[in-house]
Amino acid sequence: MTSPAGDLLAESRATVARLLHAARRRVPEILIGLGVVLTVLAVLALAGAFVDDVRIASNRATTAASVLDGSTYWRTVVQFVDDKGGLRTPAVFYPSGLGAGQSIYVEYDTTNPLRVRVAGRSAVDGIVPMGGGLVVLWLVLAPPIVWLRRRRDAAGRTA
């Protein structure tokens, strides 16, 4: 005689096995979905950068700023005094090539001084890196997608 816990465990294992089998057959679609989601996120990030640029341009002020220690390639923190005399320490948009201690000019939105970018840079500077990243993404995803679909289709013909 089996225990109720044993039946539940066996039933759970069978359910997981069925789900894994179904997921295994859908790996190409899962990879396509992952690629589409990452592509949409990249496009939305670039669109957001353009929106921020428009907001900065509509209420722009320019000032000198210092790049602070602890800044990295992905997140560079600067310090500047805004038009109202407040000391601000936001992260800047388009920070590539900046090093700690460097003095730069920044443009910021006077209605929101935390919206700041390096002077002379814009979202246009992000098109090539973002496009290149998306090309690499699809170059990495395409071969396994094609291979897995062909393998699945060949297995379906022989079955």
Secondary structure as GFF3:
##gff-version 3
##sequence-region A 1 159
A	DSSP	alpha_helix	4	25	.	.	.	ID=ss1
A	DSSP	alpha_helix	27	58	.	.	.	ID=ss2
A	DSSP	beta_strand	60	67	.	.	.	ID=ss3
A	DSSP	beta_strand	78	81	.	.	.	ID=ss4
A	DSSP	beta_strand	87	88	.	.	.	ID=ss5
A	DSSP	beta_strand	103	109	.	.	.	ID=ss6
A	DSSP	beta_strand	112	118	.	.	.	ID=ss7
A	DSSP	three_ten_helix	123	126	.	.	.	ID=ss8
A	DSSP	alpha_helix	127	158	.	.	.	ID=ss9
###
